[in-house]
Amino acid sequence: MSNVYIGMSGGVDSSVAALLLQQAGHQVSGIHLRLVCGNESSGCAQDGVRDAQAVADRLGIPLDTKDLSTAFQQFVITNFIEEYEAGRTPNPCVVCNRHIKFGAMLDLARAQGAEYLATGHYARVDHDASTGRWRLLRGADRSKDQSYFLYALTQEQLSHTLFPLGGMSKPEIRQIAAEHGLINAHKKDSQDICFVPDGDYAGFISRTTGHDSPVGDFIDVSGNILGQHKGFIRYTRGQHKGLALSIEPPLYVLDKDPRTHAIRLGPNEALFEQELFAEDMNWISIPSLTTSIRVTAKTRHSQREAAATVNPLSGGRVKVIFDEPQRAITGGQAVVFYDGDVVVGGGTICR
């Protein structure tokens, strides 16, 4: 069998993935990543390495902790801050998967002689013999599927990746963990950005940069000033809660101007659009986009995908036209394309 390194966060998913790999006869070693220095996420990080070590000891496999905080700062945190300050809403999990988990961590595993890197993601990988391409597929449990966050993986990365949990459900995984006495069998799932465990991303950005986000005006669709907001980075497209404006009918964030720090508000119906443009594309099931294709597309992880046509543009960009208008398409977020369970590819929404 294969020499497999598995990223072990300390959560139940990666722990059961390690167990399943071991049961399948693979030579398994664990890697735990230290991603954040200082006080940010320190409690969460300590719990993670403690639980990962307890599981590794239970399974009798080695666990190596690697400090990738410098790379994480460079690729993930810096991008996260720059995107918010530019008026966009970034997706740090996509960036982390591309550059850290399946970039730097895969490189570490390969340098140690591993044939594969495994993680506890809910997704699947297979090889399409008819095209010669590696494919990324949704996890069987649609409620936990994480393929949206993995669309940026390359053919090389996918060829050395295993997702042992891809065909399983969360209840099954917790049951397996409990049956084998794993310490984290009933550990609560992480719901927040890993480096912002309290969910206050604006506070995190202020602490990291050493300055508060600029204040500015709320304006309506005609440019009339409605009031002053509490910080440019604190608002995202489609937001209504937290505006602190007593205006009827309710208003929502339509767009943001990074030059003036003004935030334009309008009615909910103004948030619906039928097309978007995307860049920084990554294609998985096809080598490139040379003609228009029909897909279903998601513009955020929690969204149910919608039927659309993807059209190639110059410079590798695409124009996506939905059959029906979509609400609050947001710059900086990912748009991911599907053909049934197969991820065709995706990119970053630019407008």
N, C-alpha and C positions, 0 to 999 in steps of 0.2 A: 504494500500500500504506500501512500504518499507521505512525505514529510510536510506537515501542515502547521503553520503558525496561525493562531487565532487572537484577534484583538479582544481583550477581556476588560470590560468597563467596570465590572462588579455587579452588573445587573443580571437578572434571571435569563434574559435572552442569550447573551454571549456565553453564559455559564452552561446552559443546556446545549448550545451549539458545540461547545468543547466536549461535553459528555457524548453527544451523538457521533462526533468525529472519532473519539476514542473507541466507542463501541463498534464503529465500522472498520476498525483495525488500523487507522492512520497513526503515524508517529506525531503526537500533538505537543506543541509548546505554546505557551501563552505570552502575549505582549500586552502590558498595560501602559497607556500613554499619559504622561504628565504634560498637560497642554497650557495651563495657566499658572503664572508665577504670582507671588504676593498674596493678598488677602482675598481676592476675587475667587469665589467658588472653593475656598480652602476646605470648608467642612464637607462639601459634597465630594471633593477629590479624596480626602482622607477616608471617607466611608467607602468610596469606590475601590481604592487600592486594598483596603482591609478585606472587603468582601471578595475581591478577585483572588487574593492570596488564600483566603479560606477555601474557596472552591478549588483552586489549583492543588492545594494540599489534600483535599478530599479525593480528588481524581488522581493524585500522584503524578502530576505533570509539572514541569518547570515553568516559572513565571518570571519574566524579565520586565522591569519598568524602564521605559525610555523617555527621556526629556525632549519633547518636540515643541516646547513653549516658544522658542525663537521663531520657528517656522510657522507656528499657529498665530503668533502675533503678526508676522509679516503677511501671511496670505489671508487669514480669516478676520482677525480683529481690526487691522488697519483698513481692509476693504469694507467691513461692516460700518465703521465710523465714517469713512469717506462717502459711502453711498447715502447714508442718512443725511449727512451735511449737504449733499448735492440735491436733496429733495426726493431721492428714490427710496424704495423699501427693499433692502437686500434679503437674500436667503442664505444665511451663513452655513447651513447644513450642506447645501450643494457645494459650496466652496471648500468646506472641510473634507467632504468625501473625495473631491477631485484631487486636492493637493496634499492632504494630511493622511487620511485613513487608507486611501488607495493610491497615494503618491508616496509620501515619506515612509509610512509604515510598511507598505508593500516593498519598498526598496530595502528597508531593514530586514524584513523576512527573507527576501531573496538573497541578500548578502550573507545570511546565516545558512543558506542551502535549502531553504523551503521551496517546494514546488508550487505551493498555493498559500494564499492568505485567506482566512475565513473570518466572517463577522456574524453577528446575530441579527442582521437585517432581514426583514420580511420581503424577500424578492427571490427570483430564480435566474439562473444562467444556464443556457444550453448552446450547442453548436449546430448551426444549420448547414448540413452537408451539401445542400443544393446550391447555396451561395458562398460557402466557405467562411461565413461570418459568425462570430459569437453574438448571441442575442441576450438581451435583458428582458425578463418577463415579470409581470406583477406577482406578488405573493399570493398564494391561494386564499389566504384570509384577507378579503378586500378591506375589512375594517382596520387592518394593521399594515396594509401594503405600503412599502417605502420606495417603490421604484421611481416615484417622482423625484426624490432627492438624489437618485443615482444616475440620472440620465446623462451626466457629463463623463461617465467612465469610458475609457478608450477600449479598442479591441485588445490591445496588449494587457491592460488592466483586467478586463473581463476574462481573458484566457488564463489568468492565474488567481481567479477569485472563486471561492465557494460560499454558498449561502445555505447552510444545513437546515434552516428553519423555513425555507421558502414554501414548502408544501404543508405547513402546519398552522394551527390556530393558537392563540394565546392561552386559552384554557388547557389545551393539550400540553403546552410547554410548562405551565405552572404545575400540572399534575406530575409530569416527569421529574421536575426539580424536587417536588415534595417526596416522591417515591424513593429518590436517591439521596435524600437528606441534605440537599444543598441549602446553605444558610439564607439564600436570597429567594427562596421559592415564592414567598408572598411579598417581596419587596415592591414598593410602589413604583410605577413607571415614571420616568422623568418626562415632564411636560414642557419645561422651559428651555430656552437657549442655554446650553451647558455652561457658558461663561457668565451668564446673567441669571443665576438661580432664583433670585427674588422677582424676576420679571420686569424690573425697572430698567429697561435698556437706556432710557434717556439719562437716568442717574449714572449708569455705568459709563456712558459716553462722556458725561461731564467730569466724572472722576478721572477718567483716563486721559482726557485732553487738557484738564486743568482749567476749563472755562465753561460757563453756561452757554446753552444754545441761544442764539439771537432771538429776541422777541420781534414782533412785527404786527401788521394789521390783518384782521379778518376782513375780506372784501366780498361783495356779492358779484354776480355775473356781469353787472354794469360798472363795476369798479368802485362802488360806494363803500365807505368804511363802516363796518358793523361793530367793531370793537378791537381789542388787542389780545393776541394769543400769548401763551405762556412759554413758548420756545419752539423754534422751527422744527426740530427733530421729533417733537412729541406728537405729531399728527401724521396720519397716513391716509391715502385715498380711500374714500368710502366711509370714513369714521364719522360718527355722530355723537357718541358718548364722550363726555369730557370737554365739549366746546364751551360750556358755561354761558350760553347765549339763550335768553328767553325770547325766542322768535318762532312764530307759527306761520306757515307749516314748518316742520323740522328741516334743518339744513344739514348738509353733509360736505365733507372735504372733497372738492373736485380736483384741484391741482395745487401745486406749490411752486413759488418762484424763488430759487436760491439766490438771485441777485438782490432782490428787495426784501426777501424773507416774508413776503405777503402770502397768505393762504386764502385761496378762493373757495367760497362756499356756494352751494346751490341745492336744488331739490333732488330727491332720490332718483327721479327719472332721468336726470342729466348724467347719471353715472353709467348708463347703459350704452355700450358701443358694440359694433359688429365686426371691427377689424383691429388688428394690432401689427406692429413691426417688431421683429426680434433679430438679435445679432449674437455673435459668439456661439455659433451653432455647433452641436456635436451630433453626428448621425451614427446610429448603432446598427439597425437592421439593413440599412442601405449605405453604400459608400459615400454618396453625396446626393444632393437634390438637383436634378437637371430639368425636371418638368413638374407641373402641378400634381399634387396627390391629395387624396381624400383620407382624412384621419378623424379620430376623436381627440380633443385637446383639453388640457387642464391648465388654468392660469394661476392656480394655487393648490396646495396639497389637499385641502379640505373640500375642494370643489368637485362636483360630479362632472366628468368630462362631457364636452359638447361637440357635435359634428361640425367639421370645418374643412376648408380647402387651404392647403399651404402652397404658396407660389414662390419660386426662387427669384431673388433679386441680385443685382450686381454686388460684388464684394462679399458674397457668402451670406448676406442678410436674407430674411424671408418676410413675406406679407401673409398674414393669416386672416382669412375671411370666414367668420362663423355663420352658420345657417340662421341662428337666432342671436339677438344682442345679448352680450354678457355684462354682468355688473362689476364695476370697479376694477377693471383691468389696470394693473399697477406697474409702473416702470421699476425695474430692478428685480422683480420677481421672475421666476422661471415659467416658461410655457413648454409643456411636454406633450409629445404626440404619441398616440397609440394606434395600433392595428390589432383590435381584439386585446389579448393579453400581452402582446409584444410591444416594447418601447421602440418606436421608430427613431426618435431622437428628440432634441429640444434645444432651447437657447434662452437668452436673457431678453426680457421685454424692454425695448427702448422707447417705444411710444405706441 
